[in-house]
Amino acid sequence: MRTVSARDANQQFSRLLSAVEEGETVFITKNGRTVAELRPRAPDRRDDPEWRAAYDEMIKLMRSTVATGYRVGKITEEDNYGDAPL
């Protein structure tokens, strides 16, 4: 893990990308505060723990929501255009 300023990141962006390709995570700071994170992307995002946690939370919320709403049948041409003259 490496921390660099926004100015340094701008000046050595290619080197930072090479480090990220090798598996390193880089935090970019501006005025002493972390504003960005460069990290390697998992080949399959389902292997990314952050993505997996967000996905699992979404599924949990979807299952806990009561299914409401109106179910419609097959949509016809008349439904698409309503009362508009042909």
C-alpha distances in whole Angstrom, upper triangle without the diagonal:
4,7,10,14,16,18,15,14,18,19,16,16,17,14,11,13,13,10,10,13,12,9,6,5,6,8,11,13,17,19,16,16,13,15,13,10,10,9,12,15,17,20,22,21,23,20,17,17,17,20,22,22,23,26,27,28,30,32,32,34,36,37,38,40,44,45,47,48,51,51,53,55,55,55,58,58,60,57,55,58,60,63,62,65,65
4,7,10,13,15,12,11,15,15,13,13,15,12,9,12,13,9,10,14,13,11,8,6,5,6,9,11,14,16,14,14,12,14,12,10,10,10,13,17,19,22,24,23,25,23,20,20,20,22,25,25,26,28,30,30,32,34,35,36,38,40,40,42,46,47,49,50,53,53,54,56,56,56,59,59,61,58,56,58,60,63,62,65,65
4,7,10,12,10,9,13,14,13,13,15,13,10,13,15,12,12,16,16,15,11,9,6,5,6,7,11,13,10,10,8,11,10,9,10,12,15,18,21,24,26,24,27,25,21,22,20,23,26,25,26,29,30,30,32,35,35,36,38,40,40,42,45,46,48,49,52,53,54,56,56,56,58,59,61,58,55,57,59,62,61,64,64
4,7,8,6,6,10,11,10,11,13,12,9,13,15,13,13,17,17,16,13,11,7,6,5,6,9,11,10,11,9,11,10,10,11,13,17,20,23,26,28,26,29,27,24,24,23,25,28,28,28,31,33,32,34,37,37,38,40,42,43,43,47,48,50,50,53,54,55,57,57,56,59,59,61,58,55,57,59,62,61,64,64
4,5,5,6,9,10,11,11,15,14,12,15,17,16,16,19,20,20,16,14,10,8,5,5,6,8,8,9,9,10,10,11,13,16,19,22,25,28,30,28,31,29,26,26,24,27,30,29,29,32,34,33,34,38,38,38,40,43,43,44,47,48,50,50,53,54,55,57,57,56,58,58,60,57,55,56,58,61,60,63,63
4,6,5,6,9,10,10,14,14,12,14,17,16,16,19,21,20,17,15,11,9,6,6,6,9,10,10,9,9,9,11,12,16,19,21,24,27,29,27,30,29,26,26,24,26,29,29,28,31,33,33,33,37,38,37,39,42,42,43,46,47,48,48,51,52,53,55,55,53,56,56,57,54,52,53,55,58,57,60,59
4,5,5,6,9,10,13,14,12,15,18,17,18,21,22,22,19,17,14,13,9,9,8,10,12,13,13,12,13,15,15,18,21,24,27,29,32,30,33,32,29,30,28,29,33,33,32,34,37,37,37,40,41,41,43,46,46,46,50,50,52,52,54,55,56,58,57,56,58,58,60,57,54,56,58,60,59,62,61
4,5,5,6,8,11,11,10,13,15,14,15,18,19,20,17,15,12,11,9,10,10,12,13,14,13,14,13,14,14,17,19,22,26,28,30,29,32,31,28,29,27,29,32,32,32,34,37,37,37,40,42,42,43,46,47,47,51,51,53,53,55,56,57,59,58,57,60,59,61,58,56,57,60,62,61,64,63
4,5,5,5,9,9,7,10,12,12,12,15,17,17,14,13,9,9,7,9,10,13,14,14,12,12,11,11,10,14,16,19,22,24,27,25,29,27,24,26,24,25,29,29,29,31,34,34,34,37,39,38,40,43,44,44,48,48,49,50,52,52,54,55,55,54,56,56,58,55,52,54,56,59,58,60,60
4,6,5,9,10,9,11,14,14,15,17,19,20,17,16,13,13,10,11,12,15,16,16,15,14,13,14,13,16,18,20,24,26,28,27,30,29,27,28,26,27,31,31,30,33,36,35,36,39,40,40,41,44,45,45,49,49,50,50,52,53,54,55,55,53,55,55,57,54,51,53,55,58,56,59,58
4,6,8,9,10,12,14,14,16,18,19,20,18,18,14,15,12,14,14,17,18,19,17,17,16,16,15,18,20,22,26,28,30,29,33,32,29,31,29,30,34,34,34,36,39,39,39,42,43,43,45,48,48,49,52,53,54,54,56,56,57,59,58,56,59,58,60,58,55,56,59,61,60,62,62
4,6,5,6,9,10,11,12,14,16,17,15,15,12,13,12,14,15,18,18,19,17,17,15,15,13,16,17,20,23,25,28,27,30,29,26,28,27,28,31,32,32,34,37,37,38,40,42,42,43,46,47,48,51,52,53,53,56,55,56,58,57,56,58,58,60,58,55,56,59,62,60,63,62
4,5,5,6,9,10,10,12,14,15,14,13,11,12,11,14,15,18,19,19,17,16,13,13,11,13,14,17,20,22,25,24,27,26,24,26,24,25,29,30,29,31,34,34,34,37,39,39,40,43,44,45,48,48,50,50,52,52,53,54,53,52,54,54,56,54,51,53,55,58,57,59,58
4,5,5,6,9,10,11,13,15,14,14,13,15,14,17,19,22,22,22,20,19,16,15,12,14,14,17,20,21,24,24,27,26,24,26,26,26,29,31,30,32,35,35,36,38,40,41,41,44,46,46,49,49,51,51,53,53,54,55,54,53,55,55,57,55,52,54,56,59,57,60,59
4,5,5,6,9,10,11,13,11,13,11,14,14,17,19,22,21,22,19,19,16,15,12,13,14,17,20,21,24,24,28,26,24,26,25,26,29,31,31,32,35,36,36,39,40,41,42,45,46,47,50,51,52,53,55,55,56,57,56,55,57,57,60,57,54,56,59,62,60,63,62
4,5,5,6,9,10,11,9,9,7,10,10,14,16,19,19,19,16,16,13,11,8,10,11,14,17,19,22,22,25,23,21,23,22,23,26,27,27,29,32,32,33,35,37,38,39,41,43,43,47,47,49,50,52,52,53,54,54,53,55,55,58,55,52,54,57,60,58,61,60
4,5,5,6,9,10,9,10,9,12,13,16,19,22,21,21,18,17,14,12,8,9,9,12,15,16,19,19,22,21,19,21,21,21,24,26,26,27,30,31,31,33,36,36,37,40,41,42,45,45,47,48,50,49,50,52,51,50,52,52,55,52,50,52,54,57,56,58,58
4,5,5,6,9,9,11,11,14,15,19,22,25,24,23,20,20,17,15,11,11,10,13,16,17,20,20,24,22,20,23,23,23,26,28,28,29,32,33,34,35,37,38,39,42,43,44,48,48,50,50,52,52,53,54,53,52,55,55,57,55,52,54,57,60,59,61,60
4,5,5,7,6,8,8,12,14,17,20,23,22,21,18,19,16,13,10,9,9,13,15,17,20,20,23,20,19,21,21,22,24,26,27,28,30,32,33,34,36,37,39,41,42,43,47,47,49,50,52,52,53,54,54,53,56,56,59,56,53,56,58,61,60,63,62
4,5,5,5,6,7,11,13,16,20,23,21,20,17,17,13,10,7,6,5,9,12,14,17,16,19,17,15,17,17,18,21,22,23,24,27,28,29,31,33,34,35,37,38,40,43,43,45,46,49,48,49,51,50,50,52,53,55,52,50,52,55,58,57,60,59
4,5,7,9,11,15,16,20,23,26,25,24,21,20,17,14,10,8,6,9,11,12,15,16,19,17,16,18,19,19,21,24,24,25,27,29,30,31,33,35,35,37,39,40,44,44,46,47,49,48,49,50,50,49,52,52,55,52,50,52,55,58,57,59,58
4,6,9,11,15,18,21,24,27,26,25,22,22,18,15,12,10,8,11,12,13,17,18,20,17,16,19,20,21,22,24,26,27,29,30,31,33,35,36,37,39,41,42,46,46,48,49,51,50,52,53,52,52,55,55,58,55,53,55,58,61,60,63,62
4,7,10,13,16,20,23,26,24,23,19,20,17,13,10,7,6,9,10,12,15,15,17,15,13,15,16,18,19,21,22,24,25,27,28,30,31,33,34,36,37,39,42,43,45,46,49,48,50,51,51,50,53,54,56,54,51,54,56,60,59,62,61
4,7,10,13,16,20,23,21,20,16,17,14,11,8,7,7,11,13,15,18,17,20,17,15,16,17,19,20,22,23,25,26,27,29,31,32,33,35,37,38,40,43,44,46,47,50,49,51,53,52,52,55,55,58,55,53,55,57,61,60,63,62
4,7,10,13,17,20,18,16,13,14,11,7,6,4,7,10,13,16,18,16,19,16,14,15,14,17,19,19,20,23,24,25,26,29,30,31,33,35,36,37,41,41,44,45,47,47,49,51,51,50,53,54,56,53,51,53,55,58,58,61,60
4,6,10,13,16,14,13,10,11,8,6,5,6,10,13,15,19,21,19,22,20,17,18,17,19,21,22,22,25,27,27,28,31,32,32,34,37,37,38,42,43,45,46,48,49,50,52,52,51,54,54,56,53,51,53,56,59,58,61,60
4,7,10,13,11,10,6,8,6,5,6,9,12,15,18,21,23,20,23,21,18,18,16,19,22,21,22,24,26,26,27,30,31,31,34,36,36,37,41,42,44,45,48,48,50,52,52,51,54,54,56,53,51,53,55,58,57,60,60
4,7,10,9,8,6,6,5,6,8,11,15,17,20,23,25,23,25,24,21,21,19,21,24,24,24,26,29,28,29,32,33,33,35,38,38,39,42,43,45,45,48,49,50,52,52,51,54,54,56,53,50,52,54,57,56,59,59
4,7,6,5,4,5,7,9,11,15,18,20,24,27,28,26,28,27,23,24,21,23,27,26,25,28,30,30,31,34,35,34,36,39,39,40,43,44,46,46,49,50,52,54,54,53,56,56,57,54,52,54,55,58,57,60,60
4,5,5,6,6,9,12,14,18,21,23,27,30,31,28,31,30,26,26,24,26,29,28,27,30,33,31,32,36,36,36,38,41,41,41,44,45,46,47,50,51,52,55,55,53,56,56,57,54,52,53,55,58,57,60,60
4,6,8,9,12,15,18,21,25,27,30,33,34,32,34,33,29,29,27,29,32,31,30,33,35,34,35,38,39,38,40,43,42,43,46,48,49,49,52,53,55,57,58,56,59,59,60,57,55,56,58,60,59,62,63
4,7,9,12,14,17,20,23,25,28,32,33,30,33,31,28,27,25,27,30,29,29,32,34,32,34,37,37,37,39,42,41,42,46,47,48,49,52,53,55,58,58,57,60,60,61,58,56,57,59,62,61,64,64
4,6,9,12,15,18,21,23,26,29,30,28,30,29,25,24,22,24,27,25,25,28,30,29,30,33,33,33,35,38,38,38,42,43,44,45,48,50,51,54,54,53,56,56,58,54,52,54,56,58,58,61,61
4,6,8,11,14,18,19,22,26,27,24,26,25,21,21,18,21,24,22,22,25,27,26,27,31,31,31,33,36,35,36,40,41,42,43,46,47,49,51,52,51,54,54,55,52,50,52,54,57,56,59,59
4,7,10,13,17,18,21,25,25,23,25,24,21,21,18,20,23,22,21,24,26,25,26,29,30,29,31,34,34,35,38,39,40,41,44,45,46,49,49,48,51,51,52,49,47,49,50,53,52,55,56
4,7,10,13,15,18,21,22,19,22,21,18,18,15,17,20,20,19,22,24,24,24,28,29,28,30,33,33,34,38,38,40,40,43,44,45,47,47,46,49,49,51,48,46,48,49,52,52,55,55
4,6,10,12,15,18,19,17,19,18,15,15,13,15,18,18,18,21,23,23,24,26,28,28,30,32,33,34,37,38,40,41,43,44,45,47,47,46,49,50,52,48,46,48,50,53,53,56,55
4,7,9,13,15,17,15,18,17,14,15,14,15,18,19,19,21,24,24,25,27,29,29,31,33,34,35,39,39,41,42,44,44,46,47,47,46,49,50,52,49,46,49,51,54,53,56,55
4,6,9,12,14,13,16,14,11,13,12,13,16,17,18,19,22,23,24,26,27,28,30,32,33,34,38,38,40,41,44,44,45,47,46,46,49,49,52,49,46,49,51,54,53,56,56
4,6,9,11,11,14,12,10,13,13,13,16,18,18,19,22,23,24,26,27,29,30,32,33,35,38,38,41,41,44,43,44,46,45,45,48,49,51,48,46,48,51,54,53,56,55
4,6,8,7,11,10,8,11,11,11,13,16,16,16,19,21,21,23,25,26,27,29,31,32,35,35,37,38,40,40,41,42,42,42,44,45,47,45,42,45,47,51,50,53,52
4,5,5,8,6,6,10,11,10,12,14,15,15,17,20,20,21,23,25,26,27,30,31,34,34,37,37,40,39,40,41,41,41,44,45,47,45,43,45,48,51,51,53,52
4,6,9,8,9,13,14,13,14,17,18,17,19,22,22,22,25,27,27,28,31,32,35,35,37,38,40,38,40,40,40,40,43,44,46,44,42,45,47,51,50,52,51
4,5,6,7,11,12,10,11,14,15,14,16,19,19,19,22,23,23,25,27,29,32,31,34,35,36,35,36,37,37,37,40,41,44,41,39,42,45,48,48,50,49
4,5,5,9,9,7,8,11,11,11,13,16,15,16,19,20,21,22,25,26,29,29,31,32,34,33,35,36,36,36,39,40,42,40,38,41,43,47,46,49,48
4,5,8,9,7,6,10,10,9,11,14,14,14,16,18,19,20,22,24,27,27,30,31,33,32,34,35,35,35,39,40,42,39,38,41,43,47,47,49,49
4,6,9,8,7,10,12,11,13,15,16,17,19,21,21,22,25,27,30,30,33,34,37,36,37,39,39,39,42,44,46,43,42,45,47,50,50,53,52
4,6,5,6,9,10,10,12,14,15,16,18,20,21,22,24,26,29,30,33,34,36,36,38,39,39,40,43,44,46,43,42,45,46,50,50,53,52
4,6,5,6,9,10,10,12,14,15,16,18,20,21,22,24,28,29,32,33,36,36,38,40,40,41,44,46,47,44,43,46,47,51,51,54,54
4,5,5,6,9,10,11,13,14,16,17,19,20,21,23,27,28,30,32,34,34,37,39,39,39,43,44,46,42,41,44,45,49,49,52,52
4,5,5,6,9,10,11,12,14,15,16,18,20,21,25,25,28,29,32,31,33,35,36,36,39,40,42,39,38,41,42,46,46,49,48
4,5,5,6,9,10,11,12,14,15,17,18,20,24,24,27,29,31,31,33,35,35,36,39,41,43,40,38,42,43,47,47,50,50
4,5,5,6,9,10,11,12,14,16,17,19,22,23,26,28,31,31,34,36,36,37,41,42,44,40,39,42,44,47,48,51,51
4,6,5,6,9,10,11,12,14,15,17,20,21,24,25,28,28,31,33,34,34,38,39,41,37,36,39,40,44,44,47,47
4,5,5,6,9,10,11,12,14,16,19,19,22,24,26,26,28,30,31,32,35,37,38,35,34,37,38,42,42,46,45
4,5,5,6,9,10,11,12,15,18,19,22,24,27,27,29,31,32,33,37,39,40,37,36,39,40,44,45,48,48
4,5,5,6,9,10,11,12,16,18,20,22,26,26,29,31,32,33,37,39,40,36,36,39,40,43,44,47,47
4,5,5,6,9,10,11,14,15,18,19,22,23,25,28,29,29,33,35,36,33,32,35,36,39,40,43,44
4,5,5,6,9,10,13,14,17,19,22,22,24,26,28,29,32,35,36,32,32,35,36,40,41,44,44
4,6,5,6,9,12,14,17,19,23,23,26,28,30,31,35,37,38,35,34,38,38,42,43,46,46
4,5,5,6,10,12,14,17,20,21,24,27,29,29,33,35,36,32,32,35,36,39,40,44,44
4,5,5,8,9,12,14,17,18,21,23,25,26,30,32,33,29,29,32,33,36,37,41,41
4,6,8,9,12,15,18,18,22,24,26,27,31,34,35,31,31,35,35,38,40,43,43
4,6,9,12,15,19,19,23,26,28,29,33,36,36,32,33,36,36,39,41,44,45
4,6,9,12,15,16,20,23,25,26,30,33,33,29,30,33,32,36,37,41,42
4,6,10,13,14,18,21,24,25,29,31,31,28,29,32,31,34,36,40,41
4,7,10,11,14,17,20,21,25,28,28,24,25,28,28,31,33,36,37
4,7,9,13,16,19,20,23,26,26,22,23,26,25,28,31,34,35
4,6,10,13,16,17,20,23,22,18,20,23,22,25,27,30,31
4,6,10,13,14,17,20,19,16,17,20,19,22,24,27,29
4,7,10,11,15,18,18,15,16,19,19,22,24,27,28
4,7,8,11,14,14,11,13,16,15,19,21,24,24
4,6,9,13,13,11,13,16,16,19,21,23,23
4,6,10,11,9,11,14,15,18,19,21,21
4,7,8,6,7,11,11,15,16,18,18
4,5,5,6,9,10,13,14,15,15
4,5,5,6,8,11,11,12,11
4,5,5,5,8,9,10,10
4,6,5,9,10,13,13
4,6,9,10,12,12
4,6,6,9,9
4,6,9,10
4,6,9
4,6
4
